[in-house]
Amino acid sequence: MFHNPLLCILPYDMLKNISENGTDMQRELAQNTLQVSAQFREERQALHGVQAFGFVTESAQAALQRTVYTAKNGTGLPGQVARKEGDPPSADVSVNEAYDASGATYNLYKDIYGRNSIDDKGMPLISSVHYQKNYDNAFWNGKQMVYGDGDEKLPAAQRLFNRFTVSLDVVGHELTHGVTQYEASLVYWDQPGALNESFSDVFGSLVKQYRLHQTAAQADWLIGQGLLSPNVKGVALRSMKAPGTAYSDPVLGKDNQPALMRDYVTTSQDNGGVHTNSGIPNHAFYVTSIEMGGHAWEKAGLIWYLTLRDKLTDRATFLDCARLTYKVAGEKFGRGSLEQKAVQKGWAEVGIKVGRAPRKKKLP
């Protein structure tokens, strides 16, 4: 089981489709991205240590500390300092987007859940932009964020992806992989791996909702909105509201996320379908949030965060997560509370039953 993979935003299936269906240049870029990802995974598997993925924060800090580097389209990390905490905005839009989005992620965790950065010990937030040339991905490597520029330097008609700092929820998603590594450390395979991806989607969306001060009903519940170029037939990488509908494109393929357990995809690709099957717990969280109403980060997000922090084990299944979120809802808001019932309905909507069914009233 993988505790320390490279955690990328683009799913394997999408890159594989591009490598088969795209133009010569698109195929070359997709194959390069797949190769780079595989290389990093091998390097990460060689890392060992005392803290989840092998990294320890030396000293606790109480304040937000961001540093954004530029890799200058090379592979050396972290690269050259481009903006430090408190510096004025850079002339480089990617630098500013990485700086602002990492701050927005920190603020959600700090303001709402009382968490002191990724490791809860004040871990500095390090980001590197302009990784390689036309690199189509963003990833968390266990100690920092890395962003490619997408394929903005390609001819306009061949562009598939914009720069990977453009989407706030993508940044929140990837940084949440860091939170997961320091808490449940969900193994990156099959259902635990899909939960790993789902928790990142949940809090990636909540980062955006908190920044925009949106209610659950107002939110778009899209992951990667703004990342796809106008050439792509699609709106985002994933939809938590309607899994399987985010894109349908001749080059990228069809969004194959299921929303129901009966449609669970059994596969050996993508570490057992971690990006695919995450649609099921994603949709459970969406339904739960809509049932609760108001701001999703306040109640539904709190339940999911406490479950990730205090309850889940590294090999948790969807059913484990359902039972534990239901339990946390009861502990936090009361047994039989509206909040607990909302969690129950959220999981029931995707085909997972938790708790006792309401008793039927006897007819007179």
N, C-alpha and C positions, 0 to 999 in steps of 0.2 A: 504494500500500500504506500502511496505517495503522500508524505507529510510536507515535502518541500519542492513542489513543482514550480515552474515559471508560470505566473498567473496573468494571462493575457486577456484582453477584452474581446478580441475577435475569435469566434469559435473555429475549430479545426475544419468543420464541414464547409464553412463559407470560403476559407482560404483554399481548400481542396477544389471546390467548384470553380473558383477563379483560375486556379492552375490548370484546369481542364477546359474551361469554356471561354476564357478571355483571349484578347489579342496576344501577339507574341510578347509585347512589352508587359502587359498585365500578368500574363502567366509567369514571366521571369520574376516580377516583383513578388508575386504570391509565393513562388517556390523559395525565394530568398527569405521571406518572412518565416515560412515553415522551417527552413534550415536554421535560421538564427534562433528560433524558439527551441528547437531540439537541442542545439548547442548549449543554450543557457540551462535547459533542464538537466543535462548531463553534469554541468558544473555545480548546479544546486544540489544534486543527489550526493555529491562528494562532501557537502558541508555537514558538520555535526556540531552540537553544542548543547548548552543547558536550557536554552529557552526556545521551546517550540521549533522554530526554524533555524536556531543556532546563533541568534544575535542578542546581545544584552545591552541595555542602556546603562552607561557608566554612572550617570548622576541624574537625579530628578531635577526637573526645571518646572517652574510654575507658570511660565508664559509661552506664548506661541513663538516658535523659532523656525522660520522658513529660509531656505537657501535654494535658489534656482540656478542651475548651471546650463551651459550650452555645450553639447558634444560636437558642435560645428560639423555635423554630418559625418562624424566618425564613430568609432565604437568604444573609445576610451571613456570610462565612467569614474567619477561623475562629470568631468570636463572642466570648463572654465567658468568661474563665478560670473553670473549675469545680473543677479539681484539678490540682496540679502534682506533680512527682516528690517523693516523701517525705511528701506531705500525708496526713492521716488520711482514712479513707473518707468519702465524701460521703453526704448523705441521699438523693441521686439514684441509683437503681440503675443507670440507663444509663451514668452517668459512671463508676461503679465497674467495671461490666462492660467498658467500653472501656479503662479503665486497666489492669485485670488481664489482659485478653486480649492487649493490645499487649505487656505485659511477658512473658507466656507465649511469644509469638511471638519476641520478642527473645532469650529464654532458650534456645529450641531452636537458633536460628542461632548464638548465642554459645557455648553449652556444648558442642554436638555438632559444629558445623562451623567454629568459630573465627571466625565472621563478626561484625564490629563494626557491628551495626544494618543497616538496609536498604541503604545504599550502601557498607557495609564501611568507613566513615570516621566512624562515630559519629553518624549523622544522628538528630536528635531525632525522637521519634515523636509526631506531632500528630494529635489526633482531635477531631472535632466531632460532638456528639450533638444530638438534637431538631432535625434539619434539616427545615424546612417543617412543615406539618400533615398528618398521615396519609401521610407519604412512604414508599412501599413499595420501598425499596432501600437498598443500602449501596454505596459506591464509593471507589476510590482515584483521586484526580485528578492524580497526578503528584508531589505533595508532602505530602499528608495524607489521612487517612481521614475519611469523612463517613457518618453513620448516620441513617437515618430511624427514626421511631417505629413503623413499620408502621401498621396501622389500628386500633390499640387504642381510639381515641376513637369509633369507629363503634359502632352498636348491636351487642350481642354476637352476634346471629344472622348479621350480615353480615361479621364479621371473617375475613380470610383469612390475615393475617400478624401475628406478634408483633413486638416491637421487634427491630431488626436487630443489637443488641449481645448478644442472648441466646445466640447460637450461637458458641462459641469457634472452630470451624473456619472460619466465615465471616470472622471477623476475620483469622485466619491466612492464609486464601485471598487476601483483598484486599491485605494487607501484602506477600504474596509477589509480587503484581504489581509492587510497587516493586522487589523484588530482581531480578526479570526485566528491568525497564527499565534497571537498571545493569549487567546482564550480557549475556545473549544478545540483548536488545531485540527479541524475536520480533514480527514484523509481525502486526497483528491482523486477519488474513484467512485463510480456508481452513485448510490444515493447520498453518502456523506459528501462526495465531491459536488453533486448537484446542489446540496444544501449550502456548501461553501460559496458556490456561485450565486445562489438565491439570496443569501444574506448580504452579499455585496450589491446585488441589484436593489434589494429593499432599501439599504441605507444610502446607496447612490441616488435613488429617487428621492429619499427623504432629505438629503442634502439640498437638492434642487428645490423641493417644496418649501423647505425652511428658508432658503435664500429668497425665494419669491413670495413667501408668506401665503402659500396656497392651501386651501382646504383639500381634503381627499377628493371631493367632487370636482374641484377646479383643476387638479393635476392632470397631466397627460399620461402619466404612468409609462412613459417610453424610456428605454435605455439606449443612449447613443443618438438621441434626436439632434440633427444638425451635422452628424458625422458623414452621412452618405451624400455624395455629390448629386447634382441635378440629373446626371446621366443614369442614375440607379432608380429603378421602380420600387420605391419603398420609403418609409418615413423614419426608420430607426433600426437598431440591431435586434431589439426585443420589445415586446409589449406585455406588461404585467396585467393589463386590463383584458387583453384579448390575445393570449399566446398563439403564435402561428400566423399572425397577420401583419407582422412588421415589414416584411418585404417579400416580393416575388419578382425575381429578375432573371433574365436569360443568362447573365454571367455569374451573379452571386448565388443563384438558385432560389429555392422556396424556403421561407422560415418554417422549420419543422418542429417547433416547440409544441408539445401537448399541454393542454390545460387540465386533463383528467387522468387519474391513475389507470383507467382502463386503456389509455392510449400510450402508456409508458413505453419508451423506446429502449429495447435491449440491444446493445451494440458494444463492440470492442473499441470502436473509434472514439476519439475525444475523451479518453480516460473513462470510458463507459457512459458516454453521452452527458457529461456534466453540464455543458452549455445548453443542451437540448432539454433534458428532463427538469432543469431548474424552473421551467415554465409552470410546473405543477405547484410547488410551494410559493412561487411568485404570485400566482393567481389566488391562492389561499390568503395571502397577506392583503392583496388588493380587496378581496371581498370583505375580509375582516375590517379593513379600514373604512370602507364605504358603509358598512353596517354601523360602525361606531360614530361616524360622522365627524365633523370638525377637522382639526389638524391631525394628520396620521402620525406625526412624530410624537404626539403627546401621550397617547394610550397604546395603540397598536405597536408603534415603534418601541415604546418602553418595554412592553411585554416581550417583543422579539429580542431586544437588547439584553434584558435580564436573563432570558433563556440562553442566549449565546454566551454570556459572561459566567453564569452560575450553574447551568443545568446540563447542557449538551456534553456528550463525550465525543471522542474523535471518530468513532464509527457509527454515529447516530443515523438512523433511517428517517424517512419521511414520517412514519408512524410515531417514532420516538419524538420527533420535533412537534408533531401535532399534540401528543399527550402532554409534553412539557410546557408548551405555550398555553395550553388549556389550564394546566396546573398553576402556572405563574399568574394567569389572569385571575384565577380564584384566590390566590394568595394576596394579590395586590388590590383587587377590587371587590372581592367577596365571592363566595360560592353562590352560583346561580345569578350572579350580577349580569347586567346587560352586556358588559364587556366580555365576560366569560362566554355568554351565549353567542356573541359576535364571533369569537374565536372558533367556537364549535361550528357555527354556520360556515365560516370561511373554509375550514377543512372539509366539511361535509360537501360543499359545492364542488370540490375536486375529487371526491370519492373516498375520503378518509373519515371514519367515524370515531369521535372521541366523546367521553362523558356519557351520561345517561340520557336517553331520549325522554322528552317531557312526558309526564304521565297524562294519559287521556282521562278527561273528566267523565265520571259515570253519569249516564243519562238518568233523569228522574223516572 
